[in-house]
């Protein structure tokens, strides 16, 4: 049994707002999400009756079976839900009303767990701020394939890059996916068929790094769930088809200070500031 210590550090008003929403929306279950050290999404569900104490103190769990977490002799971990990440999950008529919050992982004494990817990103952002920057924007382009089922690689179409509806069998499925993504607060810029048969891309609008990290794990799950509900299988596997383009995740990055792009210098031959050049060098190193 993990002792209660009121471990939450979130805004009390934000916690109250979540409680009101859960009651007002008649939420039946709330999913607590976090990722392991390899980026795999993990989840467990709690009932509304447990939410208030969970928001204040977190929910204990056994971390010994989570990749990159603690060994069994020190397996007690605590998931602290971030109330700012509360969303209603997309659902169809007749399905349960389910909410979700993304969690930070701490030890029983309330100290952050160093193996929590969300904590690692927070530390990197703290370092960014110590260097004089205030915003790190990320804009990823996630590509994925749709197959007829999960037993093979039979494609839905033979379309190519920017294929029109006649060669793009999943236009409506992408439209449904976008509706689901935007319903959980993820703004979408555009979508299209990609280069390979049955390959697709839905582009999220750029956002600050932590917000985008949360959006990316949500995106991946929603793409898979919408596909499954339509009887097909979605995969982000890098190279499922021999001889065809693989899937990637091109990532646009920018640093800002007081609304100014720290990578831009109009007087430079390449319009790149010294900061921008150093950033590129760091990526190439």
C-alpha positions as CSV (number, residue, x, y, z in Angstrom):
1,X,0.0,0.0,0.0
2,X,1.5,3.4,-1.0
3,X,1.0,6.0,1.7
4,X,-1.0,9.1,0.8
5,X,1.3,12.2,0.5
6,X,-0.7,14.7,-1.6
7,X,1.9,14.4,-4.3
8,X,0.1,16.4,-7.0
9,X,1.8,19.7,-8.0
10,X,-0.9,20.8,-10.5
11,X,-3.1,23.9,-10.2
12,X,-6.0,23.1,-7.7
13,X,-8.4,25.0,-9.8
14,X,-7.5,22.9,-12.8
15,X,-8.3,19.8,-10.7
16,X,-11.7,21.2,-9.7
17,X,-12.5,21.9,-13.4
18,X,-11.8,18.3,-14.3
19,X,-14.0,17.1,-11.5
20,X,-16.9,19.3,-12.8
21,X,-16.4,18.1,-16.4
22,X,-16.4,14.5,-15.4
23,X,-19.6,14.9,-13.5
24,X,-21.2,17.2,-16.1
25,X,-20.3,14.9,-19.1
26,X,-21.3,11.8,-17.2
27,X,-18.0,10.2,-17.7
28,X,-18.0,6.5,-16.9
29,X,-14.3,5.8,-16.8
30,X,-11.1,7.8,-17.0
31,X,-7.9,6.4,-18.6
32,X,-4.6,7.2,-17.1
33,X,-1.9,7.2,-19.8
34,X,1.9,7.2,-19.6
35,X,4.7,5.8,-21.8
36,X,7.5,3.4,-21.0
37,X,11.1,4.1,-21.8
38,X,10.6,2.9,-25.4
39,X,7.7,5.1,-26.0
40,X,5.0,2.5,-25.8
41,X,1.7,3.8,-24.5
42,X,0.5,2.3,-21.3
43,X,-3.0,2.8,-19.8
44,X,-5.2,1.8,-16.9
45,X,-8.8,2.9,-16.2
46,X,-10.3,4.2,-13.0
47,X,-13.9,5.0,-12.0
48,X,-15.2,8.6,-11.3
49,X,-15.4,7.9,-7.6
50,X,-11.6,7.6,-7.5
51,X,-10.8,10.7,-9.5
52,X,-10.6,13.3,-6.7
53,X,-8.1,11.4,-4.6
54,X,-6.1,10.4,-7.8
55,X,-5.9,14.1,-8.8
56,X,-4.6,15.0,-5.4
57,X,-2.3,12.1,-4.7
58,X,-1.9,10.0,-7.9
59,X,-2.6,6.3,-8.3
60,X,-0.1,3.6,-7.3
61,X,0.9,0.8,-9.6
62,X,3.5,-1.9,-10.0
63,X,6.3,-0.6,-12.3
64,X,8.3,-3.9,-12.4
65,X,6.5,-5.0,-15.6
66,X,7.0,-1.7,-17.4
67,X,10.0,-1.6,-19.8
68,X,12.7,0.7,-18.3
69,X,11.0,1.1,-15.0
70,X,12.0,-0.3,-11.6
71,X,12.9,-3.8,-10.6
72,X,10.4,-5.9,-8.6
73,X,12.1,-5.2,-5.3
74,X,11.4,-1.5,-5.7
75,X,8.4,-1.6,-8.0
76,X,6.1,0.8,-6.3
77,X,5.4,3.7,-8.7
78,X,2.7,6.5,-8.7
79,X,1.0,8.0,-11.8
80,X,0.1,11.6,-11.2
81,X,-2.6,12.8,-13.8
82,X,-2.1,16.2,-15.4
83,X,-5.5,17.8,-15.3
84,X,-4.6,20.1,-18.2
85,X,-4.6,16.9,-20.4
86,X,-8.1,15.8,-19.7
87,X,-10.1,15.0,-22.8
88,X,-13.1,13.0,-23.7
89,X,-12.2,10.1,-26.0
90,X,-14.0,9.8,-29.3
91,X,-16.9,7.5,-29.2
92,X,-19.9,6.3,-31.2
93,X,-23.5,6.2,-30.0
94,X,-24.0,3.4,-27.4
95,X,-20.3,3.3,-26.4
96,X,-19.1,4.2,-22.9
97,X,-18.2,7.8,-22.2
98,X,-14.5,7.7,-21.4
99,X,-12.1,10.5,-20.4
100,X,-8.3,10.4,-20.4
101,X,-5.5,12.2,-18.7
102,X,-1.7,11.9,-19.3
103,X,0.4,11.2,-16.3
104,X,3.7,12.1,-14.8
105,X,5.4,9.1,-13.0
106,X,6.9,9.6,-9.6
107,X,8.3,7.5,-6.8
108,X,6.2,6.9,-3.6
109,X,8.0,9.8,-1.9
110,X,6.8,12.2,-4.7
111,X,10.1,12.6,-6.4
112,X,10.0,12.4,-10.2
113,X,11.0,9.1,-11.8
114,X,14.1,9.6,-14.0
115,X,12.9,7.0,-16.5
116,X,9.6,8.7,-17.3
117,X,9.9,10.2,-20.8
118,X,7.6,13.0,-19.9
119,X,10.0,14.0,-17.0
120,X,13.0,13.8,-19.4
121,X,11.3,16.2,-21.8
122,X,10.4,18.6,-18.9
123,X,14.1,18.6,-17.8
124,X,15.2,19.4,-21.4
125,X,12.7,22.3,-21.5
126,X,14.0,23.6,-18.2
127,X,17.5,23.6,-19.7
128,X,16.1,25.4,-22.8
129,X,14.7,28.1,-20.5
130,X,18.0,28.4,-18.6
131,X,19.6,29.2,-21.9
132,X,17.3,32.1,-22.5
133,X,14.6,30.6,-24.8
134,X,11.0,30.3,-23.8
135,X,9.3,28.1,-26.5
136,X,10.4,25.0,-28.4
137,X,7.9,24.3,-31.2
138,X,7.6,20.9,-32.8
139,X,5.6,20.0,-35.9
140,X,5.9,16.3,-36.8
141,X,4.6,14.6,-39.9
142,X,3.4,11.1,-39.1
143,X,3.0,8.6,-41.9
144,X,1.3,5.3,-41.7
145,X,-0.1,2.4,-43.7
146,X,-3.6,0.9,-43.8
147,X,-3.9,-2.8,-44.5
148,X,-7.0,-5.0,-44.9
149,X,-6.2,-6.8,-41.6
150,X,-3.4,-7.5,-39.2
151,X,-2.3,-10.8,-40.6
152,X,-0.6,-9.5,-43.8
153,X,0.2,-6.5,-46.0
154,X,-2.7,-6.4,-48.4
155,X,-3.3,-2.8,-49.3
156,X,-6.5,-0.9,-49.7
157,X,-5.5,0.9,-52.9
158,X,-2.7,1.5,-55.4
159,X,-2.7,5.3,-55.0
160,X,0.4,7.4,-54.9
161,X,1.4,10.8,-53.6
162,X,-1.6,13.2,-53.4
163,X,-3.8,10.6,-55.2
164,X,-7.4,11.7,-55.8
165,X,-10.4,9.8,-54.5
166,X,-10.5,7.3,-57.4
167,X,-7.2,5.9,-56.3
168,X,-7.4,6.8,-52.6
169,X,-9.7,4.2,-50.9
170,X,-9.3,5.8,-47.4
171,X,-10.3,9.5,-47.9
172,X,-13.4,9.1,-45.8
173,X,-11.5,7.1,-43.2
174,X,-9.0,9.9,-42.9
175,X,-11.9,12.4,-42.6
176,X,-13.3,10.4,-39.7
177,X,-9.9,10.2,-38.1
178,X,-9.5,14.0,-38.3
179,X,-12.9,14.5,-36.7
180,X,-11.8,12.3,-33.9
181,X,-8.4,14.0,-33.5
182,X,-9.9,17.5,-33.5
183,X,-12.5,16.3,-30.9
184,X,-9.7,15.8,-28.4
185,X,-8.2,19.2,-29.1
186,X,-5.5,18.3,-31.8
187,X,-5.7,20.9,-34.6
188,X,-5.1,19.4,-38.1
189,X,-3.6,21.4,-41.0
190,X,-4.2,19.0,-43.9
191,X,-4.2,15.3,-44.9
192,X,-3.4,13.3,-48.1
193,X,-2.4,10.0,-49.6
194,X,1.3,9.4,-49.4
195,X,3.7,8.0,-52.0
196,X,3.3,4.2,-51.4
197,X,0.0,2.3,-51.9
198,X,-2.3,2.6,-48.9
199,X,0.1,5.0,-47.2
200,X,-1.3,8.1,-45.5
201,X,-0.4,11.3,-43.7
202,X,-2.5,13.6,-41.4
203,X,-0.5,16.7,-40.3
204,X,-1.0,18.2,-36.9
205,X,-0.4,22.0,-36.5
206,X,2.8,22.7,-34.7
207,X,2.8,23.2,-30.9
208,X,5.1,23.5,-27.9
209,X,7.1,20.4,-27.3
210,X,5.3,18.9,-24.3
211,X,1.9,19.6,-25.8
212,X,3.0,18.0,-29.1
213,X,4.5,14.9,-27.3
214,X,1.1,14.4,-25.7
215,X,-0.7,14.9,-29.0
216,X,1.6,12.5,-30.8
217,X,0.8,9.5,-28.6
218,X,-2.8,10.4,-28.8
219,X,-2.7,10.7,-32.6
220,X,-1.1,7.2,-32.9
221,X,-3.8,5.6,-30.8
222,X,-6.7,7.4,-32.5
223,X,-5.4,6.5,-36.0
224,X,-5.3,2.8,-34.9
225,X,-8.7,2.9,-33.2
226,X,-10.6,4.6,-36.0
227,X,-9.0,2.1,-38.5
228,X,-10.0,-0.9,-36.3
229,X,-13.6,0.4,-36.0
230,X,-13.7,0.5,-39.8
231,X,-12.4,-3.0,-40.2
232,X,-8.9,-2.2,-41.3
233,X,-5.5,-2.2,-39.7
234,X,-3.2,0.9,-39.2
235,X,0.5,0.5,-38.7
236,X,3.3,3.0,-38.2
237,X,5.9,0.3,-39.0
238,X,8.8,2.0,-40.9
239,X,9.0,-0.4,-43.9
240,X,6.2,-2.9,-44.2
241,X,6.2,-3.2,-48.0
242,X,9.3,-4.3,-49.9
243,X,10.2,-2.0,-52.8
244,X,7.9,0.8,-51.7
245,X,8.5,4.0,-49.7
246,X,8.6,3.5,-46.0
247,X,6.9,5.6,-43.3
248,X,8.8,8.3,-41.4
249,X,8.1,11.2,-39.0
250,X,9.7,14.3,-40.4
251,X,10.0,16.8,-37.6
252,X,10.0,20.6,-37.9
253,X,11.6,22.3,-34.9
254,X,12.0,26.0,-33.9
255,X,13.2,27.9,-30.9
256,X,11.6,31.2,-29.8
257,X,12.3,34.0,-27.4
258,X,9.6,36.6,-26.8
259,X,7.9,35.7,-30.0
260,X,11.1,35.9,-32.1
261,X,12.4,33.0,-34.1
262,X,15.9,32.3,-32.6
263,X,16.9,30.5,-35.8
264,X,16.4,33.4,-38.1
265,X,18.9,36.1,-39.1
266,X,18.0,38.2,-42.1
267,X,21.6,39.4,-42.5
268,X,23.0,35.9,-42.9
269,X,23.7,34.4,-46.3
270,X,21.4,31.5,-45.5
271,X,19.1,33.5,-43.2
272,X,20.3,31.3,-40.3
273,X,21.4,32.8,-37.0
274,X,24.4,31.5,-35.0
275,X,21.9,29.7,-32.8
276,X,20.3,28.0,-35.7
277,X,23.6,26.8,-37.1
278,X,24.6,25.5,-33.6
279,X,21.3,23.7,-33.4
280,X,21.8,22.0,-36.7
281,X,25.4,21.1,-35.8
282,X,24.0,19.5,-32.6
283,X,21.6,17.4,-34.6
284,X,24.3,16.2,-37.0
285,X,26.9,15.5,-34.3
